[in-house]
Amino acid sequence: MSQPAVSAIVVSYQTGSRLKECLYALLSDPDVDEVILVDNGNPVAMQSWITSFAANRSNVSVVTGHGNIGFGAAVNLGVSSAAGPHLLVINPDAVLRRHSVSGMQVAASDCPEPWIIGGKIFDLYGQEERGPRRRELTLWRAATSLLGWNTWTLEATPVPKGPVDMPVISGAFFLTSEASFARLDGFDEGYFLHVEDVDLCRRCREAGGRVVYDPRSGALHYGATSDAPSAVVARHKANSLARYFKKFARGSMEHLVVAVAMPMMRAAMAIVRR
């Protein structure tokens, strides 16, 4: 039995030439039916290439002209024009491993709505990168990981042999359904960059759905291909962490702890970045 059609959503901002590999891999995969590129801003030469690339391909569309609205908002924008009913979100510097999507669809087949299936994200040596599978994010885990004691991500632990429930998967590579995404109201656009995937996974689980990590499906991630300044990225990450912990704090004591802890975490992140 054939699986539901899949719309791939790619958000690009100053990505560089790796975007070409990403798009060609998506188009060559038999399980991807359409590709929607959301252009948050690219150099003139890359924009020209994108226009030419999409010109004679009916299964490729480009959403542009809105400026850099952030990752989550850009995904939401891409989803709004997707045919679906399944959605593959993948970073512009990631190359999809062939037939991964059908495996993720199988993993989703017994999941209640809403559901999110994440896959293995690996480097040029085939090693799992930091972040595809993570524990629940807490202030303690954020602070200790920032200081070099990684209590949050699970890449150093044994790789599961098959799909397993996971508190958090990566927004750089995941599959969901239009129905699931709509039920969750998409990404929270209050996050400009970073942590929006953690938020989405938490809301999915709290809504009675499942977040699953499928190690059989994967994407090669080059990483560090955007020209975005590191200081700007670090500031967005600090803002996103503050939003997350304030949003999910319960009771006056938790709100007080967050209010005290976040300025110290911001300062620590600034020191680490230097």
N, C-alpha and C positions, 0 to 999 in steps of 0.2 A: 504494500500500500504506500502510495506517495505521501510525502510529508507536506505540511503547509508551506506556502511560498514565503520567502525570506527577503526582507529589505535590509540592506546594510547601510548603516549611518556612520559617516566619517566626518569628524570635525577637524578642520585644518586651520592652523594659525602659524605663519612663518615656518612651515614644516621643513622645507627643503626637498631634495630629490627623492628621499625615501617614500614620499607620498606616491610617486609613480609606481614603485614596487607594490605598495599597499593596494592601489586601485587595480593594477593588472592581475594580482593574485585573486582579488574578489571576483573580477569578471571571468576569470578562468575556472572558478569553482562551480561545478554543476548545481550546487545546492543554493547558490545566491541568485536571486531573480532580478534584483535591481540594486543599484548603488546610488545613494544620495550623499553628495559631498556638500557640507556646510562650510562655506569659506568665510572664516572670521577675519581674514586679512592675510594676504600673501604678497610677495614681491611681484612686480609687474611681469617679469619673465615667467614666473610660475602661473600667474593668472592667465597669461596668454596660452600657456601649455594646457591648462585646465579647460579653457574654452574650446581649444582644438580637439582635445581628448573627448569631450562630451558631445561635440557637434554632430557626429554621425552615429551616435549610439543611443538608441531609443530607451535602453535600460539604464542610462546614466543621466542624472539630473544634478544641477548645481544651484544651491541656494546662496545668494550673495547680495551685497549691497547694504547689509545691516551693521557692519563693523564688528569689533571684537566684543561680543556680548557675554563671553564666558562659556565654559564647556557645557554645563548642564542646560543652560538656556538654548545653546546651539543644538544640542541633541533633541530637545523638545521641539525646536523649530523644524528639524529634519523629520522627526516622527510625524509631524502634522501633515506632511505631504507624502508619507510612505504608504504603499499599497498593502504591505504586510501579507498575512496577519502575524507573522513572526518578525522580530526586529533583532538584528545583529549590530551591536555597537562595538566599534573597533578603532583603536588609535591610528592616526595617519602614518606613524612610523612603525607599524606592526604589519607583518605579513602572515596571512591566514594559512595554516596548514591544511592542505586539501582534504576534503571530506570531514572536517571537524564539525561543521554545522549539523550534518545529519546525525552525528553522534550526540550532540547536545540536544537535538530534538527528541531523540530516543530517551535521553535522561529526563526530559521534561514530560514525557508521555503519561507518567503516573503522578504528576504533581498537581495539587489544587491551585486554582488562581488565588492570589497572584504568585508567579514563580519567576525566578532568575537563575540562569545556569551560567556559571563562570568556567573558564578553561585555563589550562596551563599556559603561562607566559614565560618564554625561555629566551636565553641569550644566544649569541653566535656559537657557543660551545654546547648548547643543548641543556644548560643548567637552568633550573627554575629561578626566576627572578623574585625579588622581594615584593610581596603584596598580593599575588593571585589568591591566596587563602590566608585568612586572618581571624584572630579571635575578636570578641566584642571589644570595641574601643572604649577605654575608660581613661580618666585623668592619670591614674597610676601608670597605665601602659603607654600612654602618650609621653609622659614625662621620662620614664625609664628608658624608652626607646630613643628619645632625643639625646639622652646622656650616654648612649652607647650600649645599654643593656636591653636587648630586644626581647620584650615580653609580649609583643603583639603579633608579628607576622610568623608564619609557620614553615617557611621554605627550608629551614634547617631540620625539620622533623621528617620522619618517614613519609614517602609519597603514598597516598592511598591507591589501591589497585583498581578501584572503580569509583563511580559517582558517590559522593558523601555529602551530607548536610554540613553547611559551613556558615558561621555567623556573618562573615563578610567575604565577598569576592571583589575582583578589581573592575572598575569602570572602564579599563583599557580594552577589555575583551569579554563580552558577555552576550547571551541570548535571552530574550524575553518575548512575551506576546504583546500585541497591541492592547488586548483586554487587560492584561496584568499592569502594563504601563499606565493605562488610563485609570484603572482603579486606584493606583498609587499617586495619581495626578502628576506623573512624570518626575523629573528631577526638581528638587527645590532650587529655584533660580536665585535664591539668596546667597548661595555659594557661587563664587565666581570661578574658582579653580581649587581642586582638592577637597576631599571629604564628602563631596556630594554622593559618591558611590556608597560610602559607609552609611550615610543617611538613608539612601534608597533601600539598601539591604535591611536596615533596622526596621523601617516602615513596612517592608514586605513581610518580615517575620511577625511583627506585631499585628499585622492584618490577618494572620492565620495562614500565610503562604509559606513557601519553602525557598531557601537560597541553597543552591547545590554547586559543589565544585566537581568538575569532571576532568580528571587528569588525562583522559584519552584524547581530548580535543585540545588544540593548541595554536599558538601564534608566536612567531619569531618577533622579538621586540628589539629594535636597534637602540632606541632611547637617545635622549640628549640631542635631538635633531632640530629642535626649535630654537630660534634666535631670541626668544624671550629672556630678558635680563634675570639673572638668578636672584637679585635682590627683590625684584617685583614678584617673582614666583614665591619666594619665602614669605613675603608680606601677605600674599593671598592665602597661603597655607595657614599662617597664624590667624588670619581673620576667619577662615573656615573652621578651624578648631574651636575658636571662641564661639562661633555661631552654633556649632554642633552641641557643645557642652551646655550652653545656655538653653538651647531648645529642648534638650532631653533631661535637664535637671528636674528633680522631683522634690518639692518641699523647700522651705526657706533655708535649711542647713546646706543642702546641695548647692543652691544658688549662691550662698555665701562662699562656699569652698571654691566654686568656679570663679567668682569675682576676685578672690584673693590669688588663686593659682595662675590665671591666665596672664596677668602682667609679667609674672616671673617666667612663664614659658615663652612669652614673646621675647623677653630679654635673652633667654638662653638660646633661642633660635637665631637671634641676630649674632650672638657670639659664635655659635657653631658655623654659621654661614661664612664668617670671616676666616 
